[in-house]
Amino acid sequence: MVRTTSKVRRAAASIGQALAIGALAAAPAGAQTYPAKIIRMIVPFAPGGNTDIIARAISQKMTEDLGQQLSAK
């Protein structure tokens, strides 16, 4: 009975150490600011058409609102 208890304690200690190491390893990892590049809005219609004109107007307004450059292509 003593052996089983010590095995359980060792297993619990191992799991605790693994969790602590995992938490410490993940702490310095920081995400980059999103989005890091220009956002592209792809319009699958001909340039100069109604859809293209509307998409360009929307992308201009979104650029102002988001503070991030957005282009309609």
N, C-alpha and C positions, 0 to 999 in steps of 0.2 A: 504494500500500500504506500509506503514511503517513496518508492521509486516512481510510481505513477504521479504522485503529487509534484515531485521535482521535475518530471518531464513536462508536465502541464505548465509549471512556472517558467521553465526554460523556453517553452514554445511561446508563451505569452510575452516574455521579455524580448524574444526575437521579433515578434510581430510589432511590438512597441518601438523597437529600434528601427525597423524598416519604415514604419509610419513617420517617425521623427526625421529620418534621413530623407524620405520623400518630400516632406514638408519643407525642409531646409533647401533642398535642391530646386524646388519650384518657386521659392520666394524671390530670387533675383531675376527670374525670367519675366520681362515686361513686354507687353504687346506694343507694337508700333502704332502710331496714330492712324486712325482710319479716316478717310482713305489717303494713302500716301501718294497716289498718282491722280491724274485727271480722270474724272468719271466720264465714261463715254455712253451716250444714248444712241443706239443703233436704230435707224429708221429704215425699214426694208421697202421703201418706196422711192420713186424717182425724185431727184433733186428739183426744187422749184415748185413742186406740187403742194396741194393744200396740207397734206400730212407733214411734209417737210417744214413748211412755214410755221405750223402750229408747234412742232417739236422744237424748233429753234427758239420760239417765243417762250416755251415752257423751260427750256434749258437755261435761257438768260435769267428768268425769274428765280429758278432754283439756285443758280450761281449766287445771286444776291442773298437769298434766304439762308443757304447753307454756309456761305463763306468759303466754298470750295469750288474750284473751276469744274464746269461741266460742259461737255461739247456734244452737239448733235451731229451725227455722221450718217 
